[in-house]
Each structure stands twice: as C-alpha cells, then as structure tokens.
Amino acid sequence: MKNLKIAVILIMIILLVSFAGCAGNGSGSNDAGSADRPDWGAPVRVALLNGPTGIGGALLLTEEMTGYYDVSVYQSPDEITGKVVTGEVDVAAVPANLAAVLYNRTEGQIVALGPVALGVLYIVQHVNDESEVISSVSDLKGRTILAGGKGSTIEHILDKLLRSSGLVLDSDVEIEWFPSPSDVHASLVSRPGSIAMIPEPFVSIAKSRSENIETVLDLNDEWLRAAGSELTMSVLIAQRSFINDRNDHVDAVLSDFERSIYFVNNAPEAADLIAEKGFLPSAEIAAKAIPGCNLVFFQDRREGASLLNNFYEILFEIEPRSIGGSLPDEDFYY
C-alpha cells in the first residue's frame, strides 16, 4: 500500500511539474520535466550522504526507479570519499568543499553537475532572557558559540561572517568546539542562555526538545550580505568517465534529481520517505527540517557554477587546504 501511495504521488508530481516552473528554493527555473530516457543499460551507481546533503535524491530510492539507479546512503563524507576515489560510484551528492578536494585529489576526474543545497547553517539560542537575544552577527561580540567541526568549512564560514562584521574569531568571539553537531545540540538544550552554530536537522531536533530554542540568524542570509552570493553547501558530482562513456544518460540523471528535489520540497509525503530511507531520524523531524535544508536545482548551469566558484574563492583565501590546495578550473564544471 505504501509503495502504491508513493507511486501515485510520483505520478501526480510528474504531471504537476510538466506545467510548473522551479525545482528548488534558489534561482533558476522551476521546470522539473524529465528528459527522454535513453536505453539505460547498467544502473547508475549513486552515493548519497544522510542529512541535508543527500535528501534531495530521496526519490531515486523508490521502486519506480528500480533498475535505473543503485543508490547507497552513507553516514559520513569519509565513506563517500573512498567510493568516489576508487570509481565505485558514478554520481554522488557531497559537501561543496569536498567536491573541490576530490577534483584536486583525482587530478580532474570529477565533474561538478551543480549545487543541490544552499546554506543549512543557523545560529540558534537557548533563550532565557529576551534582552540577550542575538539579532545580528555583531551581537556575537563577547559571546561564546557552541559549534562542531573545528578546522572544517563550518569554522571557515563563521570566520568570514565575523570578519565581515569587524569581529575576530577567538578574540572577539570565543568558540567552544564539540566533536559533532549532535553533541552541540545536546549541550545547547541543557544550557539556558547558550548560543550554537548548527545545521539542519539538528536545529529542528533541538527545537523539538525545548520550546526555548530559537533560530536567531540564518547564515545563508548573512553570507549573502557578506559575500554577495548565496552560500553553497552541497553539490552533485559525477565521474568524468561516466560523463564521457554514458553522456546520453547525464540529462536523464539531472532531470530525475531535479524532480526528486521538487518532490522533497513540495510533497507532504516526502517526510515519510526521507525517514524511511534513513536520511533523517523521523518523519516529524524531516517535515520541520526540509524548509531549512534549502534544496535547490539550477537549470542554468552557469548560475550554479558561479555560486560554487565564489564560495571556493573565499575558502581558498581563508584556507587553501579546505578545497584541496587549489581552485578548480573550468573543466570542473559540467
């Protein structure tokens, strides 16, 4: 019955998007119509990361896609990295900086098909005094932020935002580092007055555990003000050999992923599918987290490439190693 329900929803979505415009929350057309599917041959091997990075591809795991895709959902970027480097997957959704690292590590054997999620980071606060609520990045001066991922892109993003507001990391603003976002949100919930920088779905999880948790800053908005472009955090990549050997499949893969993103962003049933496939812990959390995951698909590949390039230039300025030591050249972009 569940499979039948999903099939009906899929058919409705396909009919709907045949007449609609956009597939995501960002710029670009909303048209989610599919390309003509070529003779398929072997299933396309797809690697998706749990959480916001991979949920846009959830529809690829339904029965309707059996035979077209062999999809695996991984728990950490390290697991996907090995599969990509060894050529065990054809297509993968990965963090944006990892896409550049893989391009450099494989000496150009990875191609960026386009962004699939914008900013998923937020400053949240366990409010116990309304007069202390943060309303701008400059309000963080003299405060301590709970965060996970020291030395990662998360630290570099915060560094950029603070500097754009005239603040210095570890001087004007202190960071209390934790091993993971899960540890951060647990500490946030237990410490009234605390401030944390965490991604979805941990924002939604924290709010479900305390009514005093508030989102005070959307860092995608803050990045747009500071950098002049939207924060780009997840990218769909492919092996160059896949692009070369199965070029007639690429448009169909992109169309299916676009349709999947549209489904996740718009269909009420998407939350159940996302929880069932292990992307997020529950359908309730998924329903709350999806809007904050900023899933997007740019039909204009130049627009997506421009956003990525802007992001990489800033990361390179802060820490070249965060993108593999050098900026990807034009061959990186599909």
C-alpha positions as CSV (number, residue, x, y, z in Angstrom):
1,M,0.0,0.0,0.0
2,K,2.8,2.4,0.9
3,N,4.5,1.7,-2.5
4,L,1.2,2.3,-4.3
5,K,0.8,5.6,-2.4
6,I,4.3,6.7,-3.4
7,A,3.7,5.7,-7.0
8,V,0.5,7.8,-7.1
9,I,2.3,10.8,-5.6
10,L,5.1,10.4,-8.1
11,I,2.7,10.4,-11.0
12,M,1.0,13.5,-9.6
13,I,4.3,15.3,-9.2
14,I,5.3,14.4,-12.8
15,L,2.1,15.8,-14.1
16,L,2.3,18.9,-11.9
17,V,5.8,19.7,-12.9
18,S,5.1,19.3,-16.5
19,F,3.3,22.6,-16.2
20,A,5.2,24.3,-13.4
21,G,8.3,26.3,-13.1
22,C,11.0,25.7,-10.3
23,A,12.7,22.8,-8.5
24,G,14.1,24.5,-5.5
25,N,14.4,27.4,-3.2
26,G,17.1,29.3,-5.2
27,S,17.3,31.0,-8.5
28,G,16.6,29.3,-11.8
29,S,13.6,27.8,-13.5
30,N,11.1,25.6,-11.6
31,D,10.5,23.3,-14.6
32,A,11.0,19.8,-13.4
33,G,10.1,18.0,-16.6
34,S,12.2,14.9,-17.4
35,A,14.5,14.3,-20.4
36,D,13.7,11.5,-22.7
37,R,15.2,8.4,-21.0
38,P,17.7,6.7,-23.2
39,D,18.4,2.9,-23.3
40,W,19.6,2.6,-19.8
41,G,21.9,-0.4,-19.5
42,A,23.5,-0.9,-16.1
43,P,22.0,1.1,-13.2
44,V,23.8,4.3,-12.4
45,R,25.6,3.9,-9.1
46,V,24.7,6.8,-6.8
47,A,26.1,7.7,-3.4
48,L,24.1,10.0,-1.1
49,L,25.0,11.4,2.3
50,N,22.5,11.3,5.1
51,G,21.1,14.6,6.2
52,P,20.6,17.7,4.1
53,T,23.4,16.8,1.6
54,G,21.6,13.7,0.3
55,I,17.9,14.1,1.0
56,G,17.3,15.8,-2.4
57,G,17.9,12.4,-4.1
58,A,15.4,10.5,-2.0
59,L,13.0,9.8,-4.9
60,L,15.8,7.8,-6.6
61,L,15.3,5.1,-3.9
62,T,11.7,4.4,-4.7
63,E,10.5,1.3,-6.6
64,E,9.7,3.4,-9.6
65,M,13.5,3.9,-10.0
66,T,14.5,0.3,-9.6
67,G,16.7,-0.7,-12.5
68,Y,17.8,2.8,-13.2
69,Y,19.7,3.6,-10.0
70,D,21.7,1.6,-7.5
71,V,21.6,4.0,-4.5
72,S,23.6,3.8,-1.3
73,V,23.1,6.2,1.7
74,Y,26.3,6.9,3.7
75,Q,26.7,8.3,7.2
76,S,29.9,10.3,6.7
77,P,31.7,12.2,3.9
78,D,34.8,9.9,4.5
79,E,32.8,6.9,3.4
80,I,31.7,8.5,0.2
81,T,35.3,9.9,-0.5
82,G,36.7,6.4,-0.7
83,K,34.0,5.2,-3.1
84,V,34.4,8.2,-5.4
85,V,38.2,7.9,-5.5
86,T,38.2,4.2,-6.3
87,G,35.5,4.8,-9.0
88,E,32.9,2.6,-7.2
89,V,30.2,5.2,-7.7
90,D,29.2,7.2,-10.8
91,V,27.3,10.1,-9.2
92,A,27.4,11.4,-5.6
93,A,25.9,14.2,-3.5
94,V,28.7,15.6,-1.4
95,P,29.6,18.8,0.7
96,A,30.7,21.6,-1.7
97,N,34.3,21.8,-0.4
98,L,34.7,18.0,-0.7
99,A,33.8,18.2,-4.4
100,A,36.7,20.5,-4.9
101,V,39.0,18.3,-2.8
102,L,38.1,15.3,-4.9
103,Y,38.7,17.2,-8.1
104,N,42.2,18.0,-7.0
105,R,42.9,14.6,-5.5
106,T,41.8,12.7,-8.6
107,E,43.6,15.2,-10.9
108,G,40.5,16.3,-12.6
109,Q,38.5,13.1,-12.8
110,I,35.5,14.6,-11.0
111,V,32.9,16.9,-12.6
112,A,30.5,19.2,-10.7
113,L,27.0,18.8,-12.1
114,G,25.7,21.6,-9.9
115,P,24.7,22.7,-6.4
116,V,21.8,20.8,-4.8
117,A,21.6,22.6,-1.4
118,L,22.4,26.1,-0.3
119,G,23.1,27.2,3.3
120,V,21.9,24.8,6.0
121,L,23.7,26.6,8.9
122,Y,22.0,28.6,11.6
123,I,22.8,30.5,14.8
124,V,20.3,29.3,17.4
125,Q,19.9,30.4,21.0
126,H,18.6,28.8,24.2
127,V,16.7,31.9,25.3
128,N,16.3,32.6,29.0
129,D,16.4,36.4,28.8
130,E,14.7,38.2,25.9
131,S,17.1,41.2,26.3
132,E,20.0,38.9,25.4
133,V,18.6,37.6,22.2
134,I,21.0,37.8,19.2
135,S,19.7,39.8,16.2
136,S,22.9,40.3,14.1
137,V,26.4,38.9,13.7
138,S,27.8,41.9,15.5
139,D,25.7,41.0,18.5
140,L,28.0,37.9,18.9
141,K,30.9,40.1,20.2
142,G,31.9,39.0,23.6
143,R,29.8,35.8,23.4
144,T,30.7,32.1,23.2
145,I,29.4,30.0,20.4
146,L,29.0,26.2,20.6
147,A,30.0,24.5,17.4
148,G,31.2,21.3,15.9
149,G,33.8,20.8,13.2
150,K,36.9,22.7,14.2
151,G,39.1,23.2,11.1
152,S,36.2,22.4,8.8
153,T,34.2,24.5,6.4
154,I,31.9,25.4,9.3
155,E,34.8,27.2,11.0
156,H,35.8,29.0,7.8
157,I,32.2,30.2,7.1
158,L,32.0,31.6,10.7
159,D,35.4,33.2,10.3
160,K,34.2,35.0,7.1
161,L,31.0,36.2,8.6
162,L,32.7,37.5,11.8
163,R,35.4,39.3,9.8
164,S,32.7,41.0,7.6
165,S,31.2,42.4,10.8
166,G,34.6,43.6,12.1
167,L,35.0,40.8,14.6
168,V,37.9,38.4,15.1
169,L,37.4,34.7,15.8
170,D,38.9,33.5,19.1
171,S,39.4,37.2,20.1
172,D,36.0,39.0,19.9
173,V,34.1,35.7,19.8
174,E,35.0,32.5,21.5
175,I,34.2,29.1,20.2
176,E,33.6,26.0,22.3
177,W,34.2,23.1,20.0
178,F,32.5,19.8,20.1
179,P,33.1,16.6,18.2
180,S,29.9,16.7,16.2
181,P,26.7,18.7,15.7
182,S,24.8,16.1,17.7
183,D,27.0,16.9,20.7
184,V,26.4,20.6,20.1
185,H,22.7,20.5,20.1
186,A,22.6,18.3,23.2
187,S,24.7,20.9,25.1
188,L,22.5,23.7,23.7
189,V,19.4,22.1,25.0
190,S,20.9,21.6,28.5
191,R,22.4,25.1,28.9
192,P,20.0,28.0,29.1
193,G,21.4,31.2,27.6
194,S,23.8,29.3,25.3
195,I,24.3,30.1,21.6
196,A,25.2,27.5,19.0
197,M,26.0,27.3,15.3
198,I,24.4,24.1,13.9
199,P,22.9,22.8,10.7
200,E,19.6,21.3,10.0
201,P,18.3,18.8,11.0
202,F,19.9,19.5,14.4
203,V,18.1,22.9,14.6
204,S,14.7,21.1,14.3
205,I,15.8,18.4,16.7
206,A,16.9,21.0,19.3
207,K,13.6,22.8,19.0
208,S,11.7,19.6,19.4
209,R,13.4,19.2,22.8
210,S,13.0,22.7,24.2
211,E,10.5,25.4,23.5
212,N,13.1,28.0,24.5
213,I,15.3,27.2,21.5
214,E,15.1,30.0,18.8
215,T,16.7,30.4,15.4
216,V,18.2,33.9,15.6
217,L,20.4,34.1,12.5
218,D,20.0,32.4,9.1
219,L,23.6,32.1,7.9
220,N,22.6,31.8,4.3
221,D,21.2,35.3,4.5
222,E,24.2,36.5,6.4
223,W,26.5,35.0,3.8
224,L,24.6,36.7,1.0
225,R,25.2,40.1,2.7
226,A,28.8,39.4,3.5
227,A,29.9,37.7,0.3
228,G,27.4,38.9,-2.3
229,S,26.3,35.4,-3.3
230,E,24.4,32.6,-1.6
231,L,26.1,30.0,0.5
232,T,26.5,26.8,-1.5
233,M,27.0,23.7,0.7
234,S,26.1,20.6,-1.3
235,V,27.0,19.6,-4.8
236,L,26.1,16.8,-7.2
237,I,29.2,15.3,-8.8
238,A,30.0,12.6,-11.3
239,Q,33.0,10.7,-12.5
240,R,34.4,12.2,-15.7
241,S,34.4,8.6,-17.1
242,F,30.7,8.4,-16.6
243,I,30.2,11.7,-18.4
244,N,32.3,10.5,-21.3
245,D,31.1,6.9,-21.5
246,R,27.4,7.5,-20.8
247,N,26.8,11.0,-21.9
248,D,23.4,10.2,-23.2
249,H,22.3,9.4,-19.6
250,V,23.5,12.6,-18.0
251,D,20.5,14.7,-18.8
252,A,18.2,12.0,-17.6
253,V,20.1,11.8,-14.3
254,L,19.9,15.5,-13.8
255,S,16.2,15.5,-14.7
256,D,15.5,12.7,-12.2
257,F,17.4,14.6,-9.5
258,E,15.6,17.8,-10.2
259,R,12.3,16.0,-10.0
260,S,13.3,14.4,-6.7
261,I,14.3,17.8,-5.2
262,Y,10.9,19.2,-6.3
263,F,9.2,16.3,-4.6
264,V,11.1,16.7,-1.4
265,N,10.4,20.4,-1.3
266,N,6.7,20.2,-2.1
267,A,5.1,16.8,-1.4
268,P,3.8,16.2,2.2
269,E,4.7,12.5,1.8
270,A,8.4,13.3,1.3
271,A,9.0,13.4,5.0
272,D,7.9,9.8,5.4
273,L,10.1,8.7,2.5
274,I,13.1,10.6,3.9
275,A,12.7,9.0,7.3
276,E,12.1,5.5,5.8
277,K,15.3,5.7,3.8
278,G,17.4,6.8,6.8
279,F,18.2,10.3,5.8
280,L,16.7,11.9,8.9
281,P,15.7,10.3,12.3
282,S,11.9,10.7,11.9
283,A,9.2,11.9,9.6
284,E,8.3,14.6,12.1
285,I,11.8,16.0,12.2
286,A,12.1,15.7,8.4
287,A,8.9,17.8,7.9
288,K,10.3,20.5,10.1
289,A,13.8,20.4,8.7
290,I,13.1,20.3,5.0
291,P,12.5,24.0,4.5
292,G,15.7,24.9,6.3
293,C,17.7,22.5,4.1
294,N,17.5,24.9,1.2
295,L,17.4,22.2,-1.5
296,V,17.8,23.7,-5.0
297,F,18.5,22.8,-8.6
298,F,19.8,25.3,-11.1
299,Q,18.8,24.6,-14.7
300,D,21.1,27.4,-15.6
301,R,24.4,25.6,-15.0
302,R,26.4,28.8,-15.3
303,E,24.5,30.3,-12.4
304,G,25.3,27.2,-10.2
305,A,28.9,27.2,-11.3
306,S,29.2,30.9,-10.4
307,L,27.9,30.3,-6.9
308,L,30.3,27.5,-6.4
309,N,33.3,29.4,-7.8
310,N,32.5,32.4,-5.5
311,F,32.4,30.0,-2.5
312,Y,35.6,28.3,-3.4
313,E,37.4,31.6,-3.9
314,I,36.5,32.6,-0.3
315,L,37.5,29.3,1.1
316,F,40.8,29.4,-0.8
317,E,41.6,32.8,0.7
318,I,40.9,31.6,4.2
319,E,42.4,28.1,4.0
320,P,43.5,26.6,0.6
321,R,43.6,23.1,2.1
322,S,39.9,23.2,2.6
323,I,39.3,22.8,-1.1
324,G,42.3,20.6,-1.8
325,G,45.0,23.2,-2.2
326,S,44.0,24.9,-5.4
327,L,40.9,26.4,-7.1
328,P,39.1,24.1,-9.5
329,D,39.5,25.3,-13.1
330,E,36.7,25.5,-15.8
331,D,37.0,21.7,-16.6
332,F,35.5,21.1,-13.1
333,Y,32.1,22.5,-14.1
334,Y,29.7,20.5,-16.3
